[in-house]
Amino acid sequence: MYPLMTLDDETEIVHSDMNDGGTVKVYIEKPDEKYGFRHATCWLPGYIWEDIYHFSESDIKRYEEIIKSIAHLILEFSQEGGFENASNL
């Protein structure tokens, strides 16, 4: 999994390599005092959500908007070994 971004509320968004079927796993995790971590998985390019743990429907809508706005970059980075490799850092 490759780090993609950290939101202002400490939510981490990471992604996998693109698999042979052309899909990419986007994993979202947020620290939570009560639950340890809230988390969810979104599969691109179909925006298929699974394994949603203690995120509300409005949380998921917010994260999907973020993912949709940068999906083209996630798909590109997933084929290049993450952002750092794609940007030659």
FENBEL-V113813 format. One record per helix or strand of 3 or more residues. SS is the DSSP state (2 for helix, 1 for strand). FROM is the first residue (numbers start at 0). TO is the last residue. If there is no record, write none. Layout:
BEGIN
((SS & FROM & TO) (SS & FROM & TO))
END
This chain:
BEGIN
((1 & 1 & 5) (1 & 11 & 14) (1 & 23 & 31) (1 & 35 & 43) (1 & 47 & 52) (2 & 56 & 76) (2 & 81 & 85))
END
